[in-house]
Amino acid sequence: MGSAGHDWDAVPEREAGNGVWSKTLVGDGVVFRHLRLKAGTEAAPHDHPHEQWLHVLSGRATVRCDDGEHELRAGVMLHLPAHTRHAATFHEETVMVEINVTGG
């Protein structure tokens, strides 16, 4: 497979529910999600079988993990190793890219 450029503006956005809108790109072993989350949105405690990175483009959120709280704002990235239990509160409308390294 050759290289390919992608424009988030050209990727269809879908409402995922609970104040979340999502655009998804899938590669070989990685899934990119461009997320737009309404202020006040809560993500209940959960984990993933894969590694995850969060890159905040705008807005502000708090992610709670077993090792403490992480304050996220524009320009901040957070790495969550596989099976890291986490929850989040989005204090203002937040736009971020979620990178899921599925490995396969």
C-alpha positions as CSV (number, residue, x, y, z in Angstrom):
1,M,0.0,0.0,0.0
2,G,1.4,3.4,-0.9
3,S,1.3,6.6,1.0
4,A,-2.0,8.6,1.3
5,G,-2.9,12.0,2.5
6,H,-6.2,12.6,4.3
7,D,-8.1,15.8,5.1
8,W,-10.2,15.6,8.3
9,D,-12.6,18.1,6.6
10,A,-13.4,15.5,3.9
11,V,-14.1,12.6,6.4
12,P,-17.8,12.2,7.2
13,E,-18.7,13.0,10.8
14,R,-21.1,10.8,12.7
15,E,-22.9,11.4,16.0
16,A,-21.7,8.8,18.4
17,G,-24.2,9.8,21.1
18,N,-24.0,11.5,24.5
19,G,-22.5,14.8,23.1
20,V,-19.8,13.1,21.0
21,W,-19.2,13.5,17.2
22,S,-16.6,11.3,15.5
23,K,-14.6,11.0,12.3
24,T,-12.6,7.8,11.8
25,L,-9.6,6.7,9.7
26,V,-8.3,3.2,9.8
27,G,-4.8,2.1,8.9
28,D,-2.8,-1.1,9.3
29,G,-2.7,-1.6,13.1
30,V,-3.9,1.9,14.0
31,V,-7.2,3.7,14.2
32,F,-7.4,7.5,14.3
33,R,-10.5,9.2,15.6
34,H,-11.1,13.0,15.3
35,L,-13.5,13.7,18.2
36,R,-15.7,16.7,19.1
37,L,-17.1,16.5,22.6
38,K,-19.7,18.8,24.0
39,A,-19.0,20.7,27.3
40,G,-20.1,18.6,30.2
41,T,-19.6,15.2,28.5
42,E,-18.5,12.4,30.8
43,A,-16.7,9.2,29.8
44,A,-17.4,6.5,32.3
45,P,-14.5,4.4,33.7
46,H,-13.3,2.0,31.0
47,D,-10.2,0.4,29.5
48,H,-9.0,-0.9,26.1
49,P,-7.0,-4.0,25.1
50,H,-4.7,-1.7,23.1
51,E,-2.5,1.3,23.6
52,Q,-4.2,4.7,23.2
53,W,-2.9,8.3,22.7
54,L,-5.0,11.4,23.1
55,H,-4.0,14.7,21.5
56,V,-6.1,17.7,22.4
57,L,-6.5,20.3,19.7
58,S,-8.8,22.7,21.6
59,G,-10.8,22.7,24.8
60,R,-10.1,21.3,28.2
61,A,-10.7,18.0,29.9
62,T,-9.6,16.0,33.0
63,V,-8.7,12.3,32.6
64,R,-8.7,10.2,35.7
65,C,-6.5,7.1,35.9
66,D,-5.3,4.8,38.7
67,D,-2.1,6.8,38.9
68,G,-3.9,10.2,39.2
69,E,-5.5,13.0,37.2
70,H,-4.3,14.5,34.0
71,E,-5.4,17.9,32.9
72,L,-5.7,18.1,29.1
73,R,-5.7,21.3,27.1
74,A,-4.7,22.3,23.5
75,G,-1.3,20.9,22.6
76,V,-1.3,18.3,25.3
77,M,-0.9,14.6,24.6
78,L,-1.7,11.7,27.0
79,H,-0.5,8.1,26.6
80,L,-2.6,5.3,28.0
81,P,-0.9,1.9,27.9
82,A,-3.2,-1.1,27.1
83,H,-5.6,-2.0,29.9
84,T,-5.2,1.4,31.7
85,R,-8.6,2.1,33.4
86,H,-9.6,5.7,32.8
87,A,-12.5,8.1,32.9
88,A,-12.9,11.7,31.6
89,T,-14.8,14.9,32.1
90,F,-14.8,17.5,29.3
91,H,-15.1,20.9,30.9
92,E,-15.7,22.8,27.6
93,E,-16.2,21.8,24.0
94,T,-13.1,19.8,23.2
95,V,-11.7,18.7,19.9
96,M,-9.1,16.0,20.0
97,V,-7.5,13.2,18.0
98,E,-7.6,9.7,19.6
99,I,-4.9,7.3,18.3
100,N,-5.6,3.6,19.0
101,V,-2.7,1.4,18.3
102,T,-4.3,-2.0,17.7
103,G,-1.2,-3.6,16.3
104,G,-2.9,-5.7,13.8
